[in-house]
């Protein structure tokens, strides 16, 4: 399955909240990070009060065709401590930088899942491990239900006494999945057709929100997102690049970056390379490009009936 049509939105989901304005490692909100879709090692997660998540669970619906095949792509970040920069005001303030991790499994025969679940091991790096379990069942409506569970099974040397600093590098950060169908179609859980409305309502999703993705009205791709989205989400074509905060406006963040002090900008340059790219891109914006961030009307819909 070619996931090219959803790469931009998948990348936006992957880095949502990764680093926030003022994009400096000395900012408290960038040192005490809270990312969407973080799956901690189970032994650590269950020891916390309240308990932290260690797995995501998703159920989705599809209408099979002949010889329906499923492609799966698992994406997440691994946050790894970096060498201390000599430019930091306080050398004790080190920085966790993201490494992208991806796992693919292609051409899975869906009919085989009706008789036996499939368990896949994911081990993209030393001391980091996860398991993905998939099973399927047929429903009276004619739809098939897929049940997926992604669990962090990484071990920790400190066990239940482990601190967050030990657990975070072995966590699946911003974990999400892309599902692709060949010879079948997914059913929207947000706006299901009437024959499947009850089935959609009965689906259980913990930690993710399945939405149709790609080019509308194609129904061959499903995004299991850790943040709430609508079907067929898109990134804004007016945006010059990522700011890692979908709840803010590009115009406001652009202006804020431009008003940083020289010392703050230098810290951005010497910190995370993604922060440096934000600064370089923002400082290079032309007046015309700035105007594009001001706002746009996407669509107008005619109001039917008597407005009085």
Backbone bond lengths (Angstrom), bond angles and torsions (degrees), N, CA, C in turn:
res aa  C-N    CA-C-N  psi(-1)  N-CA   C-N-CA  omega(-1)  CA-C   N-CA-C  phi
1 X - - - 1.461 - - 1.521 110.02 -
2 X 1.305 116.19 132.30 1.456 121.70 178.06 1.528 109.20 -90.85
3 X 1.335 116.52 113.87 1.459 121.10 -178.51 1.532 112.62 -96.92
4 X 1.333 117.37 19.00 1.461 121.10 -176.51 1.526 112.22 -56.72
5 X 1.327 117.51 -39.16 1.469 121.33 -175.42 1.524 112.94 -67.34
6 X 1.329 118.13 -14.12 1.473 120.45 -178.34 1.532 112.13 -118.31
7 X 1.318 117.81 8.37 1.460 120.11 -176.71 1.523 112.31 -62.88
8 X 1.353 117.50 -39.54 1.461 119.80 -178.52 1.519 112.07 -64.67
9 X 1.330 117.12 -46.33 1.463 119.43 -178.28 1.528 110.05 -70.97
10 X 1.331 117.86 -34.24 1.464 120.55 177.95 1.533 110.37 -65.65
11 X 1.336 117.40 -38.64 1.467 120.93 177.85 1.523 110.60 -67.53
12 X 1.345 116.68 -37.52 1.465 120.05 178.03 1.523 110.80 -63.89
13 X 1.328 116.58 -40.10 1.464 121.06 176.93 1.527 109.99 -65.68
14 X 1.320 116.46 -42.30 1.461 121.49 -176.90 1.528 111.85 -59.73
15 X 1.333 116.81 -38.71 1.462 120.52 -174.49 1.530 113.63 -105.26
16 X 1.323 117.77 8.92 1.460 119.92 178.74 1.531 110.23 -59.78
17 X 1.330 116.54 120.26 1.459 121.25 178.63 1.513 114.60 78.86
18 X 1.347 118.13 6.22 1.470 120.60 -176.07 1.526 112.08 -60.75
19 X 1.328 116.69 -47.75 1.464 121.60 177.19 1.526 107.49 -145.27
20 X 1.321 117.04 130.64 1.457 121.98 -171.30 1.527 111.62 -114.12
21 X 1.332 114.79 156.69 1.460 120.04 175.53 1.520 109.20 -53.48
22 X 1.338 119.26 133.80 1.471 128.56 13.41 1.527 115.45 -89.92
23 X 1.334 118.15 22.84 1.460 122.48 172.25 1.525 113.82 59.42
24 X 1.327 115.94 32.94 1.460 121.75 179.29 1.519 109.87 -118.54
25 X 1.311 116.67 142.70 1.465 120.59 -178.96 1.522 111.91 -69.05
26 X 1.331 117.77 -20.36 1.463 120.20 179.79 1.528 111.89 -82.39
27 X 1.333 117.99 -11.43 1.468 120.66 176.65 1.525 109.43 -70.21
28 X 1.337 116.80 132.33 1.462 120.93 -175.11 1.522 111.52 -56.94
29 X 1.352 117.70 -41.42 1.466 119.58 -176.39 1.534 112.22 -68.97
30 X 1.333 117.12 -16.02 1.462 119.96 174.57 1.519 112.95 -96.50
31 X 1.326 116.30 -7.76 1.460 120.00 175.79 1.533 110.97 -98.49
32 X 1.324 116.25 -33.99 1.464 120.93 176.95 1.524 107.60 -106.01
33 X 1.317 115.24 70.36 1.458 121.58 -171.31 1.528 112.47 -70.38
34 X 1.309 112.72 146.03 1.459 119.65 169.83 1.523 106.66 -133.89
35 X 1.321 115.95 107.92 1.460 120.68 -177.36 1.513 110.86 -105.47
36 X 1.327 115.95 148.15 1.454 121.08 174.13 1.530 109.46 -65.06
37 X 1.318 115.76 145.47 1.457 120.21 170.68 1.508 115.57 66.71
38 X 1.332 117.98 33.34 1.467 119.83 177.74 1.524 110.28 -87.44
39 X 1.324 115.62 123.62 1.461 122.15 177.06 1.525 107.84 -108.75
40 X 1.330 116.03 110.04 1.463 121.65 -177.63 1.529 110.10 -84.50
41 X 1.332 118.60 161.19 1.469 119.97 171.76 1.530 109.58 -53.97
42 X 1.291 116.23 137.47 1.475 120.22 -172.77 1.521 112.23 -58.03
43 X 1.333 117.44 -41.52 1.465 120.32 -176.35 1.530 110.90 -62.89
44 X 1.333 116.17 -32.32 1.473 120.22 176.88 1.527 110.54 -78.33
45 X 1.329 116.63 -45.36 1.468 121.26 -174.78 1.523 111.89 -60.18
46 X 1.334 117.21 -42.91 1.460 120.33 -176.42 1.528 112.35 -73.69
47 X 1.327 117.17 -16.51 1.470 120.54 179.92 1.525 112.31 -86.16
48 X 1.356 117.39 -8.78 1.458 120.52 -177.01 1.530 110.80 -86.02
49 X 1.313 115.24 154.68 1.466 121.84 176.44 1.519 109.14 -131.79
50 X 1.349 117.95 106.69 1.454 127.10 1.94 1.529 111.92 -72.71
51 X 1.327 115.19 161.29 1.449 120.29 -176.23 1.521 111.03 -65.44
52 X 1.318 116.24 139.56 1.457 122.03 176.23 1.538 109.50 -89.96
53 X 1.331 117.88 158.04 1.476 119.59 179.24 1.524 112.58 -74.48
54 X 1.305 116.00 140.99 1.461 121.24 174.72 1.523 111.59 -123.51
55 X 1.334 117.68 -6.79 1.461 120.73 178.74 1.517 109.67 -150.66
56 X 1.312 115.53 159.68 1.451 122.38 169.85 1.518 108.19 -117.87
57 X 1.313 115.00 149.01 1.461 121.85 179.87 1.523 107.93 -128.28
58 X 1.316 116.50 131.83 1.455 119.85 -179.80 1.517 111.08 -137.33
59 X 1.321 114.74 138.88 1.461 121.97 171.69 1.521 108.24 -125.50
60 X 1.311 115.68 132.68 1.461 120.81 -179.92 1.528 109.12 -140.92
61 X 1.329 115.11 166.27 1.460 121.29 -175.00 1.521 110.79 -117.59
62 X 1.321 115.58 150.21 1.463 120.81 175.42 1.519 109.94 -149.40
63 X 1.311 114.52 158.03 1.464 121.59 172.43 1.523 106.81 -109.98
64 X 1.323 118.12 113.85 1.467 120.10 -175.14 1.523 111.94 -77.42
65 X 1.312 115.13 159.12 1.452 122.05 170.19 1.514 108.26 -114.95
66 X 1.300 115.78 -150.69 1.462 119.17 176.41 1.524 108.67 -88.28
67 X 1.323 115.69 132.18 1.475 121.86 179.10 1.530 111.81 55.37
68 X 1.321 115.73 49.64 1.460 120.20 -179.28 1.525 110.44 -68.85
69 X 1.339 115.51 131.07 1.462 121.14 179.40 1.526 109.22 -121.81
70 X 1.331 115.82 148.85 1.457 122.43 -177.33 1.524 110.23 -119.85
71 X 1.337 115.42 132.32 1.461 122.20 171.34 1.519 108.59 -109.64
72 X 1.329 116.31 139.81 1.466 121.66 -178.06 1.521 109.08 -127.39
73 X 1.321 115.34 134.73 1.465 121.27 174.41 1.516 108.56 -130.07
74 X 1.328 116.92 120.31 1.454 123.41 178.50 1.526 108.12 -103.36
75 X 1.340 116.07 126.91 1.465 121.55 179.46 1.527 110.10 -123.01
76 X 1.326 116.73 139.88 1.458 120.50 171.52 1.522 108.99 -163.08
77 X 1.317 115.69 169.14 1.455 121.99 176.62 1.521 109.72 -106.30
78 X 1.318 115.78 147.19 1.456 121.72 169.17 1.530 107.06 -114.75
79 X 1.336 117.43 122.35 1.452 122.24 -178.96 1.527 109.63 -92.25
80 X 1.321 115.65 118.89 1.459 121.01 -175.51 1.527 110.24 -120.30
81 X 1.355 118.05 134.48 1.469 120.82 177.61 1.519 111.16 -60.05
82 X 1.338 115.56 140.64 1.454 121.74 -179.23 1.527 110.43 -109.10
83 X 1.341 117.34 158.19 1.473 120.07 174.85 1.523 110.54 -57.21
84 X 1.295 116.82 143.65 1.461 121.77 -178.12 1.522 109.90 -67.55
85 X 1.347 116.11 129.47 1.457 121.33 178.96 1.523 110.56 -78.67
86 X 1.333 116.02 138.32 1.464 120.19 177.99 1.516 112.56 -70.16
87 X 1.364 116.55 -11.72 1.458 120.45 -178.52 1.519 112.93 -87.52
88 X 1.341 117.59 -6.89 1.449 119.63 -179.57 1.524 110.99 -69.12
89 X 1.328 114.50 140.88 1.459 119.68 176.14 1.523 109.63 -61.17
90 X 1.316 116.48 -42.23 1.461 122.87 177.33 1.523 108.19 -116.85
91 X 1.336 120.01 105.88 1.471 122.03 -176.93 1.523 114.11 -59.47
92 X 1.339 118.09 -16.24 1.464 119.99 179.54 1.527 111.75 -75.78
93 X 1.344 116.84 -10.80 1.465 120.39 -178.66 1.527 109.18 -88.42
94 X 1.311 116.29 88.34 1.456 119.05 177.69 1.523 109.62 -83.46
95 X 1.322 116.83 -178.08 1.457 120.52 -169.53 1.519 109.81 -139.61
96 X 1.345 117.19 136.42 1.461 122.58 174.71 1.525 108.50 -96.55
97 X 1.318 116.04 119.85 1.467 120.50 -177.39 1.522 109.86 -108.68
98 X 1.330 115.42 145.81 1.460 120.91 -174.24 1.520 112.64 -82.35
99 X 1.324 115.00 137.43 1.455 122.96 167.98 1.520 107.82 -117.71
100 X 1.322 117.14 127.63 1.460 120.64 -178.48 1.527 110.37 -76.02
101 X 1.326 115.35 134.78 1.464 121.97 176.67 1.524 109.19 -122.55
102 X 1.326 116.16 136.68 1.462 121.59 -177.17 1.524 109.57 -137.89
103 X 1.329 114.39 141.36 1.469 120.57 175.35 1.521 107.81 -133.06
104 X 1.348 116.87 130.02 1.464 121.89 -179.67 1.525 110.38 -120.24
105 X 1.322 114.47 142.80 1.473 120.46 171.52 1.528 106.59 -141.02
106 X 1.339 116.31 118.76 1.458 120.82 -169.85 1.524 112.24 -114.76
107 X 1.338 114.08 157.49 1.467 123.27 173.30 1.520 112.67 55.32
108 X 1.319 115.92 46.07 1.458 120.98 177.04 1.522 109.17 -79.87
109 X 1.327 117.08 125.79 1.468 122.71 179.51 1.527 109.00 -74.12
110 X 1.330 116.62 111.00 1.462 120.03 -175.97 1.521 112.30 -65.26
111 X 1.310 117.33 -35.71 1.469 119.47 -177.13 1.526 111.45 -61.33
112 X 1.337 117.75 -28.69 1.466 120.72 178.72 1.517 111.46 -68.28
113 X 1.340 117.45 -25.59 1.460 120.48 -179.33 1.522 112.48 -73.62
114 X 1.318 117.24 -15.36 1.461 120.23 179.10 1.529 111.30 -70.92
115 X 1.306 116.83 -26.71 1.460 120.32 -176.79 1.526 113.12 -103.00
116 X 1.346 116.92 -27.25 1.466 119.53 -178.31 1.523 110.07 -151.23
117 X 1.338 118.12 129.03 1.470 120.64 175.58 1.522 110.57 -63.28
118 X 1.334 115.64 155.86 1.446 122.03 177.74 1.521 108.82 -113.69
119 X 1.329 116.43 131.34 1.461 121.65 176.93 1.523 108.99 -116.42
120 X 1.309 115.31 127.07 1.461 121.61 -178.47 1.520 109.38 -117.67
121 X 1.322 117.03 137.29 1.451 122.00 176.56 1.524 110.04 -96.19
122 X 1.329 115.79 135.63 1.457 122.32 -179.47 1.527 107.28 -120.91
123 X 1.307 117.06 115.45 1.467 121.51 -179.04 1.524 108.91 -137.53
124 X 1.347 117.72 75.31 1.466 120.96 -174.14 1.519 114.64 -76.62
125 X 1.333 117.44 -14.84 1.464 120.10 -177.23 1.518 109.13 -156.09
126 X 1.313 115.42 163.82 1.454 120.75 178.44 1.524 110.34 -60.58
127 X 1.318 117.05 135.70 1.466 124.34 177.34 1.533 113.30 68.03
128 X 1.329 117.61 13.60 1.471 121.00 177.98 1.516 107.99 -128.81
129 X 1.343 116.61 120.73 1.458 119.96 -175.86 1.524 110.29 -147.60
130 X 1.321 114.72 146.19 1.463 120.85 178.36 1.521 108.25 -144.88
131 X 1.321 115.47 163.25 1.463 121.00 175.62 1.521 109.04 -127.78
132 X 1.321 115.91 142.71 1.457 122.27 177.79 1.521 108.30 -122.72
133 X 1.324 115.53 120.98 1.461 121.57 -179.99 1.520 108.85 -113.55
134 X 1.339 115.81 134.84 1.463 121.40 -177.49 1.524 109.11 -133.74
135 X 1.318 116.21 134.10 1.455 120.38 172.25 1.529 109.40 -143.87
136 X 1.327 116.05 163.88 1.463 120.77 -176.17 1.519 110.16 -138.21
137 X 1.330 115.40 155.18 1.454 120.98 175.00 1.525 109.37 -147.38
138 X 1.309 116.27 150.97 1.458 120.70 176.40 1.523 109.19 -90.14
139 X 1.332 116.61 149.06 1.459 123.04 -179.07 1.528 109.53 -117.88
140 X 1.338 117.69 154.58 1.470 120.31 -179.36 1.527 113.83 -57.23
141 X 1.329 117.21 -26.47 1.467 120.71 -179.75 1.515 112.78 -70.66
142 X 1.327 116.86 -13.19 1.460 121.24 -175.41 1.511 112.78 101.25
143 X 1.331 116.98 -11.98 1.464 120.77 177.68 1.520 110.26 -79.77
144 X 1.322 115.37 160.64 1.456 122.24 171.22 1.512 108.42 -109.41
145 X 1.321 116.36 142.41 1.458 121.30 175.73 1.521 108.78 -107.44
146 X 1.342 115.19 127.81 1.459 121.24 173.06 1.525 108.84 -99.10
147 X 1.320 116.54 136.44 1.459 122.62 176.37 1.523 107.09 -120.80
148 X 1.340 116.58 121.66 1.462 121.52 -178.64 1.519 110.01 -125.80
149 X 1.324 116.25 140.33 1.463 122.23 175.08 1.523 108.91 -133.34
150 X 1.329 115.54 123.06 1.457 122.01 175.10 1.517 107.86 -110.98
151 X 1.333 117.43 119.66 1.466 121.97 -174.50 1.525 110.99 -126.36
152 X 1.312 115.60 136.95 1.465 121.68 174.40 1.524 108.37 -82.46
153 X 1.330 116.86 116.58 1.469 121.43 -178.36 1.528 110.95 -114.53
154 X 1.330 116.61 21.28 1.471 120.57 179.59 1.519 110.41 -63.97
155 X 1.310 116.22 145.16 1.464 121.77 178.03 1.522 110.11 -92.28
156 X 1.322 115.72 158.57 1.462 122.37 177.36 1.518 108.36 -131.82
157 X 1.330 117.56 133.05 1.453 120.67 -177.42 1.522 111.80 -65.31
158 X 1.336 116.99 -29.88 1.470 120.57 -179.73 1.516 112.99 -87.38
159 X 1.330 117.73 -3.46 1.459 121.18 177.85 1.516 112.60 59.96
160 X 1.322 116.38 -135.80 1.466 121.59 -177.94 1.521 112.69 -68.68
161 X 1.326 118.31 -12.76 1.462 121.65 179.82 1.528 112.44 -93.41
162 X 1.319 116.29 5.37 1.456 120.20 -176.92 1.524 110.99 -64.11
163 X 1.328 116.06 143.55 1.453 122.87 175.51 1.528 109.55 -90.50
164 X 1.330 115.23 162.94 1.459 120.20 -179.36 1.523 111.32 -58.19
165 X 1.334 117.36 -34.43 1.459 121.24 -179.91 1.521 112.05 -61.57
166 X 1.332 116.96 -30.18 1.463 120.34 176.67 1.519 111.35 -83.22
167 X 1.342 116.74 -34.73 1.456 120.78 -175.09 1.527 112.88 -77.07
168 X 1.341 117.56 -35.96 1.459 119.92 -172.49 1.527 113.51 -61.14
169 X 1.333 121.30 -43.31 1.473 119.66 178.51 1.530 113.40 -64.42
170 X 1.317 117.27 -15.16 1.467 121.12 178.54 1.529 110.85 -108.70
171 X 1.318 115.90 24.76 1.460 121.89 -179.69 1.527 110.60 -107.77
172 X 1.320 114.95 156.49 1.464 122.31 175.62 1.523 106.46 -97.30
173 X 1.324 116.93 104.23 1.461 122.42 -174.16 1.529 109.65 -95.84
174 X 1.333 116.12 135.05 1.473 122.32 -178.40 1.532 111.08 57.22
175 X 1.312 116.44 39.23 1.466 120.84 -177.03 1.526 111.08 -66.99
176 X 1.324 115.80 130.88 1.464 121.15 175.72 1.526 108.76 -153.25
177 X 1.328 115.07 165.10 1.457 120.78 -177.67 1.518 110.58 -127.85
178 X 1.331 115.25 148.54 1.455 123.30 168.86 1.522 107.72 -114.25
179 X 1.328 115.91 129.95 1.454 121.51 177.44 1.523 108.74 -115.84
180 X 1.312 116.54 133.43 1.455 120.74 179.15 1.518 111.13 -126.65
181 X 1.322 116.44 135.06 1.464 121.93 -178.59 1.526 110.96 -110.49
182 X 1.316 115.33 138.20 1.460 122.45 168.17 1.523 107.29 -116.86
183 X 1.323 116.62 122.91 1.462 119.63 -178.67 1.513 113.35 80.83
184 X 1.310 117.89 34.10 1.463 121.95 178.43 1.514 110.40 -175.21
185 X 1.332 116.68 176.23 1.458 121.62 179.73 1.515 110.78 -137.41
186 X 1.332 116.27 141.50 1.456 121.33 172.29 1.527 110.19 -78.97
187 X 1.319 115.63 156.61 1.463 122.84 177.91 1.519 108.26 -108.49
188 X 1.314 117.33 131.25 1.460 121.08 177.84 1.526 109.82 -63.49
189 X 1.338 116.49 131.02 1.458 120.22 174.15 1.522 111.35 -85.09
190 X 1.340 116.51 -17.56 1.462 120.46 179.27 1.522 111.55 -84.18
191 X 1.330 117.04 -40.18 1.453 122.05 -179.93 1.530 109.71 -134.92
192 X 1.328 117.02 67.30 1.464 119.72 -178.64 1.521 111.79 -72.15
193 X 1.307 116.27 150.00 1.461 120.13 172.25 1.523 108.96 -64.72
194 X 1.326 116.08 153.16 1.472 121.29 -173.99 1.527 114.35 -50.03
195 X 1.348 119.76 -42.50 1.478 118.13 -178.48 1.530 113.98 -61.72
196 X 1.341 116.95 -19.69 1.454 120.04 -175.42 1.530 112.89 -114.93
197 X 1.333 117.72 8.01 1.470 120.88 -175.58 1.527 112.00 -61.12
198 X 1.333 116.60 -44.68 1.470 119.79 -179.37 1.527 110.99 -66.66
199 X 1.320 116.62 -38.80 1.469 120.36 178.08 1.523 110.90 -63.32
200 X 1.331 116.52 -41.91 1.459 120.51 -179.81 1.523 111.08 -64.04
201 X 1.323 116.42 -41.20 1.459 120.82 179.83 1.523 111.58 -64.58
202 X 1.322 116.98 -29.07 1.466 121.15 -177.66 1.524 113.12 -83.32
203 X 1.318 118.14 -7.80 1.471 120.47 -179.80 1.531 110.62 -70.29
204 X 1.312 115.64 139.36 1.463 122.20 179.10 1.518 109.92 -107.61
205 X 1.327 115.48 128.09 1.459 120.31 176.97 1.520 109.28 -133.44
206 X 1.319 116.03 124.76 1.462 122.61 -179.45 1.520 108.98 -122.20
207 X 1.320 115.99 111.99 1.454 120.43 177.78 1.506 115.53 91.61
208 X 1.347 118.04 -7.84 1.470 121.29 178.54 1.520 109.86 -143.26
209 X 1.343 114.17 160.27 1.460 122.12 178.82 1.529 107.90 -129.06
210 X 1.348 118.24 106.05 1.465 120.79 -178.04 1.531 111.18 -73.55
211 X 1.329 116.44 128.05 1.462 121.57 177.15 1.521 109.13 -136.42
212 X 1.332 115.23 148.90 1.454 120.04 173.25 1.520 108.77 -65.60
213 X 1.333 116.94 144.09 1.459 120.88 -177.31 1.524 109.70 -139.57
214 X 1.320 114.78 166.38 1.458 119.79 -178.63 1.509 111.42 100.21
215 X 1.313 116.28 -148.46 1.466 122.56 -176.97 1.522 110.34 -96.30
216 X 1.328 115.97 117.20 1.459 121.45 177.84 1.524 109.89 -64.91
217 X 1.350 119.14 137.43 1.466 129.19 8.94 1.527 114.40 -99.32
218 X 1.332 117.98 21.44 1.458 121.00 179.75 1.537 110.19 -58.19
219 X 1.326 115.99 136.73 1.464 120.85 -177.11 1.527 112.11 -121.18
220 X 1.311 116.27 30.59 1.462 119.55 -175.89 1.528 113.22 -95.31
221 X 1.356 118.10 -7.12 1.462 121.06 -177.04 1.526 109.79 -126.66
222 X 1.320 115.07 135.66 1.461 121.86 176.97 1.522 108.12 -126.32
223 X 1.322 116.08 132.94 1.462 122.54 176.47 1.521 108.68 -105.86
224 X 1.326 116.56 122.02 1.465 121.45 175.39 1.520 106.27 -95.98
225 X 1.326 115.83 95.84 1.454 122.51 -169.44 1.520 112.08 -98.88
226 X 1.343 118.74 140.71 1.472 120.61 176.30 1.525 112.77 -78.71
227 X 1.339 117.57 -6.06 1.465 120.95 175.39 1.525 108.71 -119.53
228 X 1.315 116.53 154.20 1.461 121.20 -176.68 1.523 109.77 -71.05
229 X 1.323 116.04 124.72 1.448 123.12 177.42 1.515 109.72 -133.04
230 X 1.307 116.34 169.02 1.455 122.71 173.80 1.526 107.65 -100.91
231 X 1.341 117.24 169.44 1.462 120.35 175.59 1.527 110.29 -62.68
232 X 1.314 115.43 143.06 1.463 124.14 179.59 1.535 112.65 56.22
233 X 1.320 118.31 53.47 1.470 120.21 177.82 1.529 110.18 -68.12
234 X 1.327 115.49 149.79 1.456 121.70 179.50 1.522 109.68 -136.07
235 X 1.322 116.10 152.91 1.452 120.53 169.37 1.521 108.22 -85.11
236 X 1.323 116.61 151.86 1.458 121.09 -176.83 1.520 110.83 -72.38
237 X 1.334 118.45 127.29 1.467 119.74 178.01 1.521 112.95 -68.50
238 X 1.344 117.40 -17.72 1.463 120.53 179.06 1.526 112.45 -78.25
239 X 1.328 117.35 -16.93 1.458 120.82 -177.70 1.519 110.33 -75.05
240 X 1.338 115.72 132.17 1.470 120.27 -179.84 1.519 112.25 -78.28
241 X 1.327 117.60 -14.97 1.460 120.42 -179.41 1.513 111.01 167.38
242 X 1.323 115.69 -178.10 1.460 121.29 -174.99 1.519 112.31 -72.91
243 X 1.347 115.36 141.24 1.457 122.55 165.71 1.526 110.52 -117.10
244 X 1.349 116.60 -3.18 1.462 123.73 175.74 1.530 113.58 66.43
245 X 1.313 117.53 18.12 1.462 120.70 178.12 1.514 108.64 -144.60
246 X 1.340 116.04 92.86 1.453 121.46 -176.93 1.511 114.51 -68.05
247 X 1.346 118.25 -11.60 1.461 120.20 -179.50 1.527 111.33 -89.04
248 X 1.325 117.89 -3.34 1.462 121.53 179.76 1.526 110.25 -109.62
249 X 1.338 116.73 162.09 1.445 122.26 178.79 1.523 110.15 -92.01
250 X 1.333 116.48 139.65 1.459 120.19 178.97 1.525 111.29 -57.77
251 X 1.335 116.63 -39.90 1.460 119.54 -177.67 1.528 111.04 -60.61
252 X 1.326 116.71 -46.53 1.454 120.46 -178.56 1.522 111.52 -64.79
253 X 1.326 117.23 -43.61 1.455 120.10 -179.54 1.531 111.51 -68.63
254 X 1.322 116.60 -36.33 1.459 119.70 176.54 1.518 111.11 -60.31
255 X 1.336 116.22 -47.66 1.459 120.18 -179.83 1.524 111.33 -64.01
256 X 1.325 116.78 -37.37 1.465 119.74 179.22 1.518 111.60 -65.72
257 X 1.329 117.02 -42.16 1.458 120.26 179.00 1.528 110.47 -62.84
258 X 1.328 116.69 -40.85 1.459 120.77 -179.06 1.529 112.59 -65.68
259 X 1.328 117.39 -23.72 1.469 120.12 -178.60 1.529 113.08 -95.10
260 X 1.328 117.94 4.33 1.456 120.28 175.65 1.530 110.00 -63.52
261 X 1.306 116.22 151.78 1.463 120.29 177.07 1.523 109.91 -71.94
262 X 1.323 116.35 164.77 1.461 120.18 178.41 1.529 111.13 -60.19
263 X 1.335 116.54 -37.63 1.465 120.20 179.48 1.527 110.87 -66.21
264 X 1.341 116.82 -40.28 1.464 120.41 179.21 1.527 110.52 -67.34
265 X 1.318 117.29 -40.19 1.459 120.52 178.05 1.527 110.84 -64.50
266 X 1.319 117.07 -37.87 1.457 120.13 178.71 1.528 110.64 -64.59
267 X 1.337 115.81 -35.92 1.464 118.30 177.40 1.521 110.76 -67.35
268 X 1.342 117.11 -36.48 1.467 120.11 175.16 1.531 110.47 -61.90
269 X 1.321 116.71 -43.01 1.464 120.46 -178.41 1.524 112.38 -64.78
270 X 1.307 116.67 -35.27 1.467 120.55 -174.85 1.524 112.90 -93.34
271 X 1.341 116.89 -0.90 1.462 120.15 -178.86 1.518 112.19 -96.73
272 X 1.314 115.87 -133.73 1.462 121.65 -179.28 1.532 109.69 -62.49
273 X 1.338 119.08 132.68 1.468 120.26 -179.88 1.524 113.42 -59.64
274 X 1.325 117.41 -26.08 1.464 119.31 177.40 1.526 110.90 -70.09
275 X 1.326 116.67 -35.00 1.461 120.29 175.20 1.525 110.06 -67.25
276 X 1.326 116.80 -39.50 1.463 120.14 178.82 1.526 110.59 -61.93
277 X 1.332 117.62 -39.38 1.460 120.32 179.83 1.529 111.09 -66.47
278 X 1.349 117.49 -35.26 1.465 120.31 175.49 1.519 110.40 -59.66
279 X 1.325 116.69 -46.70 1.455 121.47 -178.77 1.530 110.97 -63.71
280 X 1.324 117.06 -47.68 1.460 120.29 -178.18 1.527 111.08 -63.13
281 X 1.330 116.90 -41.46 1.459 120.53 179.81 1.521 111.57 -66.95
282 X 1.329 116.37 -41.96 1.461 120.84 -178.04 1.522 111.54 -66.23
283 X 1.316 117.40 -43.04 1.460 120.86 -179.09 1.531 111.88 -68.65
284 X 1.338 116.72 -20.29 1.464 120.35 -178.51 1.526 113.01 -93.31
285 X 1.345 118.35 -2.52 1.463 121.04 -177.54 1.524 111.41 -63.40
286 X 1.332 115.65 138.22 1.458 121.11 173.83 1.526 109.58 -86.50
287 X 1.320 116.22 167.41 1.457 120.21 177.67 1.509 112.22 -60.21
288 X 1.322 117.47 -38.06 1.462 121.35 179.20 1.523 110.79 -65.36
289 X 1.322 116.32 -41.25 1.468 119.87 178.89 1.522 110.82 -66.88
290 X 1.323 117.16 -35.45 1.466 120.40 176.80 1.518 111.31 -63.32
291 X 1.321 117.21 -40.59 1.461 121.05 -178.94 1.527 111.80 -63.15
292 X 1.328 117.01 -29.76 1.465 120.00 179.72 1.519 112.10 -65.25
293 X 1.333 116.96 -24.37 1.466 120.20 -178.45 1.525 112.05 -83.63
294 X 1.341 116.98 -5.27 1.462 120.26 -173.08 1.524 112.94 -70.47
295 X 1.330 118.21 -32.52 1.456 120.92 179.70 1.513 110.72 149.21
296 X 1.315 116.21 155.73 1.458 121.13 -178.81 1.526 109.38 -154.58
297 X 1.328 116.24 147.27 1.461 121.73 174.52 1.520 107.87 -91.00
298 X 1.321 116.60 119.20 1.460 120.68 -176.08 1.532 111.95 -76.06
299 X 1.340 116.66 -45.25 1.460 119.51 -175.45 1.517 109.67 -161.35
300 X 1.313 116.00 151.09 1.460 122.52 174.92 1.519 107.89 -119.54
301 X 1.317 116.29 136.80 1.460 121.36 -178.93 1.524 109.27 -118.13
302 X 1.306 116.11 131.75 1.451 120.40 179.35 1.521 110.57 -69.02
303 X 1.325 115.87 134.60 1.468 121.20 177.51 1.504 109.06 -86.32
304 X 1.314 115.56 123.51 1.457 121.60 -178.77 1.533 111.30 -88.12
305 X 1.333 115.41 147.70 1.474 118.94 173.63 1.514 112.63 92.72
306 X 1.305 115.42 -177.15 1.467 123.20 -178.15 1.524 109.78 -82.97
307 X 1.318 116.55 115.04 1.454 120.69 -177.44 1.517 112.27 -70.54
308 X 1.343 117.34 -17.70 1.470 119.88 -178.22 1.515 110.70 -75.61
